């Protein structure tokens, strides 16, 4: 039986990556349609835990800073999330 990757993840060369589409009205820049970052793990358990944490933080952010908020604030916050998991 083939196992499934945790939600919003994929494997490349044995390493798990987080990938999520950015809602069109929340996109930081027009060319940023996805958030992609390495989870730096080969463990499905660690990938599941990290992906769930990132998804939770993104959902909270997208609810709190919905469309119409300052793009500079969005850009700084997204940069901070990516740095925490890099």
N, C-alpha and C positions, 0 to 999 in steps of 0.2 A: 504494500500500500504506500502510495506517495503522500508525504506530509504536505501540508499547506503552509505558506508563509504567513506571518502575522499580518494583520490589516495594514495597508499603506506601506508595505515593504516588498523588496525583491532582493534576490541574491545574484551577485556577480562575482565570479571567481571565488566562491565560498564565503564572501563577506556580505553582510546584510546592509541594505541601504533603505533609507526612509524616502518616500516619494509621495507628494500630495499635490493635487491641483489647487491653485489659488482661485478663489471666487473672482469672477471678472470685475465686479465692482469694488473689490478689496485689493486688487492687484497693485503692487508698489509702483511698478513701471510697466508699460505696455508689453515689454518683451519678457517679463517674468510671469509665466503661466503655471509654473510648478516649483515646488520646494523640493530639492533633492539634496540629501546629505548622507554621508557614510555613518553607520552606527558603530563602526569599528569593532565588530564582533562576528564570530562564526557560530556563536551559540544562539539557537532559536529562542531559548528562554530569555537570554539577555536582550535579544532583538525585540521580542514581544514586550518586555518591560519598558525598554527605551521608546519604542514606537507608541505605546499607550501614553507615556508621559508627554511626549511631544504632541501627540494628537490632542490631549487634554488641554495643554497650554495654548495651542493654536485655536482650539474651539473657544476657550475663555477669551482670548484676545479678539477673535473675530466677532464675538458677541459684544464685548466691551467697546471696541473701537471699530464699529461698523462703518459702512460707507459714509463719506462726508467728513471724516476726520482728517487732520493734517497729514499729508504724505510723508513729511519729514519724521514725524513721530512714528509712523508705521515702519519706515525704513530703519530707524534706530532699533526698534523693538525686534524686528525680524532678524537684524544682524546679531542682536544679543542672543536670541534663541539658537541661531545657527552656530555661534561660537561656543555655547554651552555643550553642544553635542559633537563638536569637531575634535 
